[in-house]
Amino acid sequence: MRASQNEINRINDIYSGRRAYQGDMHNHGATGGTSDGKSTLEQWKIDLERLGMDFVAILDHKQVRHMYLPEWDDSIFIGGTEPSTIIKESTATKRELHYNMIFSDPKQLEELLSEFEEFKFSGGSEGHFSYCPYPKARFLQIIESVMARGGFFVYPHPKQYVNSDDPLEYWFRDGVGLEIFYHDMRNSWTADNYKLWTDLLSLGKRVFACSGEDGHTVARDNALTTFYAEEKKSACYIKYMRDGDFTCGSVGIRMCLGDTRMGGSCDFDGQKLIVAIDDFHRSIKNPEHTYRIDILDDKGVVFSDKISCTEPSYFALDAKNVAFYRAEVFDETEDLRIAIGNPIWNDCNK
């Protein structure tokens, strides 16, 4: 049902001091060394402004040098790297996987690369590192080190490299990201990754839905991420990545259950779920189109209603004893899912 004014005030208070920032959470640049992107950092700045985007994560392969270039700006660029590996115990028919290690400070990444001798990191801002296979236990240690150092770990384009019918082949720990929108919101890869994510949710796994265009060419606004943050700064974005309090997509979704926001967990008993939809990115905003919100629990859609792309929409439901709640936004005119909010999980169902 539509939220009351008190419920509207409640969610606005929960997200007080934060505004929407939208950008690309996975891409590459032409930064020298082992980089394989086609756009320089200066070109990225021009293109982001042209497209109305606030940030891009530049995750160049086998190096950290991009984070030291004079053109680097922490208000625009999120840093990190995208290595590749094979998990030795994997039973998948195709086993090579990529993984994104995202940090606001290059020193955090350098320390991690130095900690694990398998990377053979040569050190310093011009240092490079290598890829190698890992036993699963060792790979888990890398993920734990990313999180312990204040970074964020994302499994990008999972179904495009690894081929397995077992969803657990793609799960390593809770509290990390799985890239759902890949290249754009309408392709078979995105559909496959979305199904994988929902399969993992049905198995009780608590992983966050992420987006990434990963085009390696010019900037595009086809697979955006929306953060509600206090400031335009990479460390602020990463804070909310780690919380799971962000939207995979081009629309702002805010959600709370009591004092708990998206990505968190709490006891649902006696609580009210409040959802706010706002801040449609200009790439998908069309007043002539019809838009819809679906609110889902672990069994499926529990509420659906039309929403506006030009003003905020607020909804409130009494929480039931379900495993989680989450929200999605659709462009009904295009028959297209354009935003996925991360769940709030029920502690009583863990």
C-alpha positions as a printed NumPy array, in Angstrom:
array([[  0.   ,   0.   ,   0.   ],
       [  1.045,   3.637,  -0.348],
       [  3.024,   4.874,   2.631],
       [  1.617,   7.35 ,   5.145],
       [  3.319,  10.688,   5.755],
       [  4.829,   9.312,   8.977],
       [  6.268,   6.355,   7.043],
       [  7.611,   8.676,   4.358],
       [  9.257,  10.784,   7.059],
       [ 10.686,   7.624,   8.588],
       [ 12.555,   6.396,   5.503],
       [ 13.704,   9.926,   4.654],
       [ 15.142,  10.201,   8.166],
       [ 16.89 ,   6.811,   7.793],
       [ 18.582,   8.075,   4.597],
       [ 19.024,  11.661,   5.797],
       [ 22.063,  13.494,   4.404],
       [ 22.424,  11.175,   1.424],
       [ 21.71 ,  11.804,  -2.261],
       [ 21.752,   9.605,  -5.35 ],
       [ 24.974,   9.022,  -7.302],
       [ 24.899,   6.861, -10.43 ],
       [ 27.696,   5.299, -12.422],
       [ 29.488,   2.209, -13.7  ],
       [ 30.835,  -0.209, -11.104],
       [ 33.039,  -2.211, -13.505],
       [ 35.134,  -0.952, -16.396],
       [ 38.695,  -0.37 , -17.64 ],
       [ 40.879,   2.424, -18.935],
       [ 43.757,   3.119, -21.311],
       [ 46.207,   3.717, -18.476],
       [ 49.396,   2.144, -19.805],
       [ 51.142,  -0.928, -18.495],
       [ 48.906,  -3.981, -18.737],
       [ 45.664,  -2.016, -19.15 ],
       [ 43.42 ,  -2.969, -22.062],
       [ 40.731,  -0.277, -22.   ],
       [ 40.344,   2.146, -24.883],
       [ 39.499,   5.401, -23.027],
       [ 42.018,   7.45 , -21.066],
       [ 41.063,   8.786, -17.652],
       [ 40.666,  12.245, -19.161],
       [ 38.29 ,  10.842, -21.781],
       [ 36.364,   9.051, -19.043],
       [ 35.864,  12.381, -17.257],
       [ 34.475,  13.963, -20.422],
       [ 32.196,  11.035, -21.183],
       [ 30.859,  10.707, -17.642],
       [ 29.77 ,  14.335, -17.703],
       [ 28.227,  13.885, -21.16 ],
       [ 26.215,  10.874, -19.977],
       [ 25.17 ,  12.338, -16.628],
       [ 27.145,   9.744, -14.661],
       [ 28.899,  10.435, -11.379],
       [ 31.57 ,   7.72 , -11.237],
       [ 33.218,   4.718, -12.834],
       [ 35.217,   1.887, -11.267],
       [ 38.471,   1.477, -13.238],
       [ 39.596,  -2.082, -12.499],
       [ 42.551,  -2.565, -14.802],
       [ 44.176,  -5.969, -15.057],
       [ 47.474,  -7.022, -13.42 ],
       [ 48.431,  -3.58 , -12.074],
       [ 47.723,  -0.705,  -9.673],
       [ 49.341,   2.103, -11.721],
       [ 46.002,   3.567, -12.863],
       [ 45.273,   4.603,  -9.26 ],
       [ 48.507,   6.658,  -9.165],
       [ 48.109,   8.622, -12.38 ],
       [ 47.852,  12.426, -11.964],
       [ 44.45 ,  12.366, -13.686],
       [ 43.043,  10.067, -10.988],
       [ 40.252,  11.706,  -8.982],
       [ 38.662,   9.914,  -6.019],
       [ 35.42 ,  11.812,  -6.542],
       [ 35.044,  10.246, -10.005],
       [ 37.085,   7.036, -10.067],
       [ 36.761,   3.949,  -7.889],
       [ 39.928,   1.873,  -7.874],
       [ 40.834,  -1.78 ,  -7.85 ],
       [ 41.712,  -4.587, -10.207],
       [ 40.182,  -7.577, -12.012],
       [ 42.313, -10.736, -11.843],
       [ 41.512, -14.165, -13.24 ],
       [ 41.9  , -17.613, -11.706],
       [ 40.762, -21.227, -11.744],
       [ 39.49 , -22.94 ,  -8.593],
       [ 41.27 , -26.273,  -8.545],
       [ 38.379, -28.22 ,  -6.991],
       [ 35.783, -26.833,  -9.388],
       [ 33.665, -29.382, -11.249],
       [ 32.465, -26.844, -13.843],
       [ 32.999, -27.652, -17.512],
       [ 34.452, -24.152, -18.001],
       [ 36.379, -23.049, -14.911],
       [ 38.12 , -19.715, -15.494],
       [ 36.605, -17.01 , -13.32 ],
       [ 37.332, -13.316, -12.906],
       [ 37.023, -11.406,  -9.662],
       [ 36.982,  -7.72 ,  -8.829],
       [ 38.855,  -6.402,  -5.8  ],
       [ 37.679,  -2.839,  -5.157],
       [ 39.539,  -0.365,  -2.931],
       [ 39.581,   3.383,  -2.375],
       [ 43.29 ,   3.391,  -1.443],
       [ 45.912,   1.759,  -3.724],
       [ 48.036,   0.956,  -0.655],
       [ 45.327,  -1.427,   0.566],
       [ 45.479,  -3.272,  -2.744],
       [ 49.289,  -3.325,  -2.786],
       [ 49.361,  -4.776,   0.727],
       [ 47.   ,  -7.561,  -0.303],
       [ 48.995,  -8.365,  -3.444],
       [ 52.163,  -8.504,  -1.348],
       [ 50.492, -10.684,   1.303],
       [ 49.733, -13.482,  -1.178],
       [ 52.97 , -14.655,  -2.768],
       [ 51.103, -16.311,  -5.636],
       [ 50.499, -12.879,  -7.194],
       [ 54.275, -12.334,  -7.545],
       [ 53.622,  -8.624,  -7.143],
       [ 56.635,  -6.577,  -8.213],
       [ 55.708,  -3.714,  -5.882],
       [ 55.159,   0.021,  -6.108],
       [ 52.93 ,   2.159,  -8.297],
       [ 54.426,   0.609, -11.464],
       [ 54.234,  -2.894, -10.032],
       [ 52.475,  -5.721, -11.802],
       [ 51.176,  -9.099, -10.693],
       [ 50.37 , -12.505, -12.15 ],
       [ 47.404, -14.884, -12.206],
       [ 47.427, -18.477, -11.037],
       [ 45.013, -21.262, -10.023],
       [ 43.994, -21.544,  -6.352],
       [ 42.62 , -24.209,  -4.077],
       [ 39.238, -22.986,  -2.887],
       [ 40.492, -22.487,   0.677],
       [ 43.279, -20.19 ,  -0.534],
       [ 40.88 , -18.22 ,  -2.722],
       [ 38.624, -17.73 ,   0.281],
       [ 41.603, -16.288,   2.148],
       [ 42.015, -13.686,  -0.614],
       [ 38.345, -12.733,  -0.365],
       [ 38.598, -12.447,   3.418],
       [ 41.684, -10.247,   3.049],
       [ 39.836,  -7.926,   0.646],
       [ 37.03 ,  -7.506,   3.158],
       [ 39.339,  -7.202,   6.165],
       [ 41.258,  -4.381,   4.454],
       [ 38.086,  -2.364,   3.874],
       [ 37.578,  -3.325,   0.248],
       [ 34.74 ,  -4.991,  -1.619],
       [ 34.753,  -8.232,  -3.596],
       [ 32.589,  -8.801,  -6.683],
       [ 32.235, -11.914,  -8.812],
       [ 31.761, -10.338, -12.28 ],
       [ 29.989, -11.86 , -15.302],
       [ 29.765, -15.25 , -13.531],
       [ 27.855, -17.249, -16.145],
       [ 29.969, -15.906, -19.007],
       [ 33.161, -17.678, -17.9  ],
       [ 32.203, -20.534, -15.58 ],
       [ 29.807, -23.185, -16.891],
       [ 27.985, -25.167, -14.236],
       [ 24.384, -26.058, -13.367],
       [ 25.232, -25.956,  -9.667],
       [ 24.633, -22.455,  -8.212],
       [ 27.033, -23.204,  -5.369],
       [ 29.914, -23.308,  -7.865],
       [ 29.473, -19.513,  -7.962],
       [ 29.214, -18.881,  -4.213],
       [ 32.19 , -18.392,  -1.892],
       [ 30.885, -16.361,   1.066],
       [ 28.028, -14.071,   1.996],
       [ 28.373, -10.293,   1.926],
       [ 30.034, -10.033,  -1.49 ],
       [ 28.746,  -8.961,  -4.897],
       [ 27.528, -10.966,  -7.882],
       [ 27.342,  -9.077, -11.181],
       [ 23.782,  -9.348, -12.522],
       [ 23.395,  -6.596, -15.14 ],
       [ 26.313,  -7.255, -17.502],
       [ 26.933,  -4.957, -20.509],
       [ 23.278,  -3.897, -20.406],
       [ 19.942,  -4.738, -18.846],
       [ 18.59 ,  -6.699, -21.813],
       [ 20.732,  -9.617, -22.953],
       [ 20.994, -13.355, -22.349],
       [ 24.031, -12.915, -20.084],
       [ 22.083, -10.619, -17.776],
       [ 19.164, -13.076, -17.783],
       [ 21.467, -15.972, -16.876],
       [ 23.174, -14.008, -14.101],
       [ 19.835, -12.868, -12.672],
       [ 18.606, -16.464, -12.474],
       [ 21.854, -17.5  , -10.793],
       [ 21.425, -14.765,  -8.166],
       [ 17.818, -15.705,  -7.414],
       [ 18.817, -19.391,  -7.218],
       [ 21.453, -18.481,  -4.628],
       [ 18.915, -16.418,  -2.676],
       [ 16.581, -19.421,  -2.658],
       [ 19.416, -21.469,  -1.145],
       [ 19.73 , -18.966,   1.7  ],
       [ 22.879, -17.263,   0.393],
       [ 23.22 , -13.554,   1.16 ],
       [ 24.991, -12.064,  -1.835],
       [ 24.477,  -8.598,  -3.306],
       [ 23.262,  -7.853,  -6.842],
       [ 25.744,  -5.673,  -8.771],
       [ 25.99 ,  -4.092, -12.242],
       [ 28.882,  -3.556, -14.636],
       [ 29.16 ,  -2.473, -18.276],
       [ 32.741,  -3.783, -18.629],
       [ 32.956,  -2.658, -22.249],
       [ 36.685,  -1.806, -22.34 ],
       [ 35.872,   0.835, -24.986],
       [ 33.941,   4.088, -24.522],
       [ 31.704,   5.046, -21.606],
       [ 28.124,   3.797, -21.761],
       [ 25.154,   4.168, -19.425],
       [ 23.733,   0.684, -20.058],
       [ 24.428,  -1.007, -16.689],
       [ 24.488,   1.565, -13.925],
       [ 24.661,   1.323, -10.15 ],
       [ 22.879,   3.759,  -7.838],
       [ 24.288,   4.707,  -4.432],
       [ 22.707,   6.981,  -1.866],
       [ 25.784,   8.536,  -0.278],
       [ 26.797,  11.566,   1.766],
       [ 29.414,  12.702,  -0.699],
       [ 30.803,  12.046,  -4.146],
       [ 33.8  ,   9.998,  -3.084],
       [ 34.985,   6.449,  -3.741],
       [ 35.409,   5.571,  -0.054],
       [ 31.802,   6.562,   0.55 ],
       [ 30.556,   4.365,  -2.305],
       [ 32.603,   1.41 ,  -1.062],
       [ 31.128,   1.787,   2.413],
       [ 27.666,   1.199,   0.967],
       [ 28.89 ,  -1.599,  -1.308],
       [ 30.031,  -3.428,   1.805],
       [ 26.671,  -2.772,   3.476],
       [ 24.724,  -3.954,   0.419],
       [ 22.814,  -0.675,   0.601],
       [ 22.783,   0.146,  -3.113],
       [ 20.77 ,  -0.509,  -6.262],
       [ 21.827,  -2.663,  -9.178],
       [ 20.353,  -0.45 , -11.865],
       [ 19.426,   3.021, -13.055],
       [ 16.774,   3.915, -10.451],
       [ 17.226,   4.773,  -6.796],
       [ 15.69 ,   2.232,  -4.42 ],
       [ 15.721,   2.957,  -0.699],
       [ 14.336,   0.435,   1.743],
       [ 14.172,   0.055,   5.495],
       [ 12.654,  -2.322,   7.987],
       [ 12.771,  -0.668,  11.388],
       [ 16.246,   0.854,  11.57 ],
       [ 17.699,  -1.671,   9.082],
       [ 18.468,  -0.616,   5.509],
       [ 18.966,  -2.636,   2.319],
       [ 21.642,  -5.285,   2.628],
       [ 21.173,  -5.672,   6.368],
       [ 19.309,  -8.13 ,   8.56 ],
       [ 16.988,  -7.87 ,  11.536],
       [ 14.098,  -9.565,  13.304],
       [ 10.996,  -8.939,  11.155],
       [  8.501,  -9.481,  13.985],
       [  6.208,  -6.466,  14.385],
       [  8.186,  -4.383,  11.876],
       [  7.044,  -2.273,   8.954],
       [  8.752,  -2.467,   5.543],
       [  9.061,   0.918,   3.843],
       [ 10.262,   1.307,   0.238],
       [ 11.011,   4.521,  -1.673],
       [ 11.589,   4.753,  -5.453],
       [ 13.14 ,   7.902,  -6.942],
       [ 16.014,   9.314,  -9.026],
       [ 15.476,   7.733, -12.431],
       [ 18.635,   8.185, -14.477],
       [ 18.025,  10.14 , -17.653],
       [ 19.027,   7.131, -19.781],
       [ 15.827,   5.275, -18.801],
       [ 13.553,   8.155, -17.789],
       [ 10.648,   8.678, -20.17 ],
       [  7.418,  10.32 , -18.903],
       [  5.51 ,   8.62 , -21.731],
       [  6.422,   5.161, -20.408],
       [  4.668,   3.173, -17.686],
       [  6.769,   2.008, -14.722],
       [  6.094,  -0.556, -11.99 ],
       [  7.515,  -1.592,  -8.641],
       [  7.452,  -5.21 ,  -7.477],
       [  8.149,  -6.02 ,  -3.837],
       [  9.251,  -9.63 ,  -3.389],
       [  9.905, -12.063,  -0.584],
       [ 11.525, -15.496,  -0.875],
       [  8.35 , -16.94 ,  -2.439],
       [  7.814, -14.27 ,  -5.104],
       [  5.986, -10.985,  -5.688],
       [  3.907,  -9.846,  -2.698],
       [  3.04 ,  -6.343,  -3.899],
       [  3.011,  -4.509,  -7.214],
       [  1.962,  -0.986,  -8.222],
       [  2.493,   1.707, -10.819],
       [  5.121,   4.358, -10.085],
       [  6.138,   7.734, -11.495],
       [  9.512,   8.418, -13.081],
       [  9.299,  12.135, -12.239],
       [  8.496,  12.151,  -8.515],
       [  9.181,   9.861,  -5.527],
       [  6.919,   6.885,  -4.79 ],
       [  6.613,   5.452,  -1.28 ],
       [  5.144,   2.143,  -0.116],
       [  4.742,   0.384,   3.239],
       [  3.848,  -3.197,   4.18 ],
       [  3.545,  -5.06 ,   7.451],
       [  6.453,  -7.497,   7.534],
       [  5.664, -11.21 ,   7.625],
       [  7.844, -14.071,   8.813],
       [  9.632, -14.552,   5.487],
       [ 13.317, -15.016,   4.632],
       [ 13.811, -11.58 ,   3.046],
       [ 12.218,  -8.659,   1.259],
       [ 13.562,  -6.921,  -1.822],
       [ 12.284,  -4.602,  -4.575],
       [ 12.577,  -4.341,  -8.355],
       [ 11.593,  -1.626, -10.842],
       [ 10.317,  -2.302, -14.371],
       [  9.729,  -0.229, -17.465],
       [  6.457,  -1.863, -18.514],
       [  6.451,  -0.12 , -21.88 ],
       [  9.8  ,  -1.712, -22.766],
       [  9.095,  -4.914, -20.778],
       [ 12.435,  -4.359, -19.07 ],
       [ 13.751,  -4.781, -15.527],
       [ 15.691,  -1.562, -14.849],
       [ 16.616,  -1.766, -11.156],
       [ 17.159,  -4.428,  -8.504],
       [ 17.333,  -3.523,  -4.828],
       [ 19.31 ,  -5.725,  -2.48 ],
       [ 17.374,  -7.629,   0.176],
       [ 16.818,  -7.07 ,   3.859],
       [ 17.111, -10.494,   5.466],
       [ 15.192, -11.915,   8.418],
       [ 17.477, -12.936,  11.28 ],
       [ 14.866, -15.467,  12.393],
       [ 15.297, -17.345,   9.097],
       [ 19.087, -17.471,   9.01 ]])
